[in-house]
Amino acid sequence: MTGIVQIVGCGPGGSAWVLPRAREVVAGCDVVFGPSDLQALFPEYRAARMDLPSRVETAAPLVEAAAGKGLNCAVLVRGDCGVRSLAKGIERLLPAGICRRVPGLSSVQVACAMFGVDWDQAKIVSAHGRDPGELDRCALEAPILVLLGGGDGFGVVVERVAGSFGPCRIKLASDLTLPTERLVELPAGGSVPSNLPSRTIAIFKKDIQ
Ligand SMILES: C[S@@+](CC[C@H](N)C(=O)[O-])C[C@H]1O[C@@H](n2cnc3c(N)ncnc32)[C@H](O)[C@@H]1O
């Protein structure tokens, strides 16, 4: 019989931010797939552990092979499964009906909470490992834009996006829930720091009269 594959949102990184349900699910699995920093959030469980390549086409066959042997698998993802995670790709490539999602707290939710911003009308755009290019109309017209990214070159992308989004306040959240967490609110016309950590979220909030 085929095992089931549970794609588990692990929160933004801090151990206190992993939901109890995620711990229950991981405790019940035979194999846990995911990067070492997420594996380290579950030190108490004795399941077999395996890192996963970031390309979903390479990762999915490894998970499918384990599930095909009847093993119940957990695939750990950062934040929530529904925000730019491996979940959609894994579900597309694995046999229908064997995947389930276990939600986690997204870094987007945490960043917005830290700055007291409602995110129900936010448009989320990813610059994680790629340039998002020009914003579409839906993003340009949103009252709040959340840009995922970080690392080298992200500051330039933030400045370009700010230029096309129009008058706005910019807030930067890096390494949320980790000891190196950094929150910055740029003054009007202020320049974006160049050395943003690889896990950074920029929130653009329109100046509405
Ligand atoms: C591939 S996306 C994954 C998002 C994730 N599924 C979520 O819900 O948070 C990776 C991006 O999430 C953001 N991110 C993840 N963890 C973060 C953290 N602890 N602090 C700040 N940003 C974070 C960064 O923008 C990073 O480039």
PDBQT file of the ligand as one rigid body, heavy atoms in Angstrom, charges set to zero:
ROOT
HETATM    1  C1  LIG A 301      10.340  30.323  -1.200  1.00  0.00    +0.000 C 
HETATM    2  S1  LIG A 301       9.647  31.598  -0.213  1.00  0.00    +0.000 S 
HETATM    3  C2  LIG A 301       8.838  30.626   1.000  1.00  0.00    +0.000 C 
HETATM    4  C3  LIG A 301       7.761  31.371   1.784  1.00  0.00    +0.000 C 
HETATM    5  C4  LIG A 301       7.142  30.506   2.857  1.00  0.00    +0.000 C 
HETATM    6  N1  LIG A 301       6.368  29.436   2.254  1.00  0.00    +0.000 N 
HETATM    7  C5  LIG A 301       6.302  31.290   3.836  1.00  0.00    +0.000 C 
HETATM    8  O1  LIG A 301       5.091  31.098   3.892  1.00  0.00    +0.000 OA
HETATM    9  O2  LIG A 301       6.883  32.057   4.600  1.00  0.00    +0.000 OA
HETATM   10  C6  LIG A 301      11.077  32.148   0.638  1.00  0.00    +0.000 C 
HETATM   11  C7  LIG A 301      10.933  33.600   1.062  1.00  0.00    +0.000 C 
HETATM   12  O3  LIG A 301      10.147  33.681   2.248  1.00  0.00    +0.000 OA
HETATM   13  C8  LIG A 301      10.603  34.758   3.053  1.00  0.00    +0.000 C 
HETATM   14  N2  LIG A 301      10.990  34.235   4.372  1.00  0.00    +0.000 N 
HETATM   15  C9  LIG A 301      10.976  32.955   4.779  1.00  0.00    +0.000 A 
HETATM   16  N3  LIG A 301      11.357  32.863   6.069  1.00  0.00    +0.000 NA
HETATM   17  C10 LIG A 301      11.617  34.135   6.481  1.00  0.00    +0.000 A 
HETATM   18  C11 LIG A 301      12.048  34.727   7.699  1.00  0.00    +0.000 A 
HETATM   19  N4  LIG A 301      12.294  33.980   8.794  1.00  0.00    +0.000 N 
HETATM   20  N5  LIG A 301      12.233  36.073   7.758  1.00  0.00    +0.000 NA
HETATM   21  C12 LIG A 301      11.996  36.851   6.674  1.00  0.00    +0.000 A 
HETATM   22  N6  LIG A 301      11.571  36.347   5.501  1.00  0.00    +0.000 NA
HETATM   23  C13 LIG A 301      11.387  35.013   5.398  1.00  0.00    +0.000 A 
HETATM   24  C14 LIG A 301      11.795  35.393   2.324  1.00  0.00    +0.000 C 
HETATM   25  O4  LIG A 301      11.292  36.477   1.566  1.00  0.00    +0.000 OA
HETATM   26  C15 LIG A 301      12.252  34.257   1.421  1.00  0.00    +0.000 C 
HETATM   27  O5  LIG A 301      12.918  34.752   0.277  1.00  0.00    +0.000 OA
ENDROOT
TORSDOF 0
